[in-house]
Amino acid sequence: MTLSHLEPKEMVTTAEPLKKTILIVDDDPSVLQSLEIILQDKYQLIKKEKGEEALRTIQDRRDIDLIILDVRLSDTDGLTLFRRIRQIDRVVPILFMSAYGTKEILAQMLEVRANGFIDKPWNIDQLTQKITRLLGSDPFERVHQHLKIDFDHLSLKIRRAVQYIDRHYSSAELSLEEIGQAVSLHPKYLSASFKKECGIGFHDYLTAIRIDRAVQLLKDPHRTIKEISCEVGFSEQGYFSKVFLVKMGKSPSDYRTQFQQK
């Protein structure tokens, strides 16, 4: 059986622009309705009133492009939910909103490194501008450009596969089987299609993402190399150092030393 028999429809390598998915978490139905009126024409929306419902959605969907999160919810507070979300997904941007924009809350936003904050009631232009900015950000844009991956012209499922890798690269157990399950593709077909459309194999792409992230983390002198190796998905520091040396031409410690000298 050829690969084309496994998933014949996915052989098409171009796709219409995909509506990005926004998860809105707020316990006020009127707020959810207002945001739906503003955003439904441009985005695919998922609305949840409780934090636990939102967490289940994030675990099940794995394709959410932005989360709009209220600071105060009926079953939890937004900061606690933010931390729990980050245990599942470290990449998806999160925009906080609150009717209580105190200095204390803003300081907490900075502490957890939130991607943005907007007051209620919001200015529609400011809201849409913040959403556009967050959805337009690409944490690995320089990697995509270097590898000449035309993200906008990938087929739907390969695009989702790239997004999944970009969000879950830190898992040492990340595999073709896991990604295939997330995007509903057989691992063998996913592997062949990924290389055909992206021009690079899955494992090489994953390594490129991990090393790019490691380069950024090494600029922080407070992080140990062991911590960084774990954070970017390597279970062993020694193996991480070998891969880094091959890709960057110098060891992680030498790279850090040279950066600090500059």
ABEGO torsion letter per residue (X at the ends): XBAAAABAAAABABBBBBBBBBBBBBABAAAAAAAAAAAAAABBBBBBABAAAAAAAAAAAGABABBBBBABBAABBAAAAAAAAAAABAABBBBBBBABBBAAAAAAAAAAGBABBBBOBBBAAAAAAAAAAAAABBAAAAAAAAAGBBAAABBAAAAAAAAAAAAAAABAABBAAAAAAAAGBBAAAAAAAAAAAAGBBAAAAAAAAAAAAAAAAAABAABBAAAAAAAAGBABAAAAAAAAAAAAGBBAAAAAAAAAAX
